[in-house]
Amino acid sequence: PLLADPALKPTAADVATATARAQDLLRLRFSTPLFRLGTADLIKAKVSFPVSGTADAHPGVIVMRIDDTVGPDVDPTLKGVVVVFNAS
């Protein structure tokens, strides 16, 4: 039913905005090999969510840490990356 609602049809500007945001994410993904670890073992070793499930956690905010001091050195220029997703 939502797809049939003409009020929800995206405009050309909506499509352009979505495209620009997707391109931003792709640029970010390719900014460091840490965003492309490639194996489940590397992800398990290097990726953590430090405040998830703690009293310090804020609703709608996810903090992800990719620690390049653990296991093989994936990006020689960085020791790690911290990413904050703020859905609120």
Residue pairs with C-beta under 8 A, 6 or more apart in sequence:
2 8
10 18
28 35
29 35
29 36
30 36
32 75
32 77
32 78
32 81
33 74
33 75
34 46
34 66
34 68
34 74
34 75
34 78
34 80
34 81
35 66
35 81
37 43
37 46
37 47
37 66
37 74
42 71
42 72
42 74
45 70
45 71
46 66
46 67
46 68
46 70
46 71
46 74
47 64
47 65
47 66
47 67
48 64
48 65
48 67
49 62
49 63
49 64
49 65
50 63
50 65
51 57
51 63
52 62
52 63
58 88
59 88
60 86
60 87
60 88
61 84
61 85
61 86
61 87
61 88
62 84
62 85
62 87
63 82
63 83
63 84
63 85
64 82
64 83
64 84
64 85
65 80
65 81
65 82
65 83
66 80
66 81
66 82
66 83
67 79
67 80
68 74
68 75
68 78
68 79
68 80
68 81
69 79
69 80
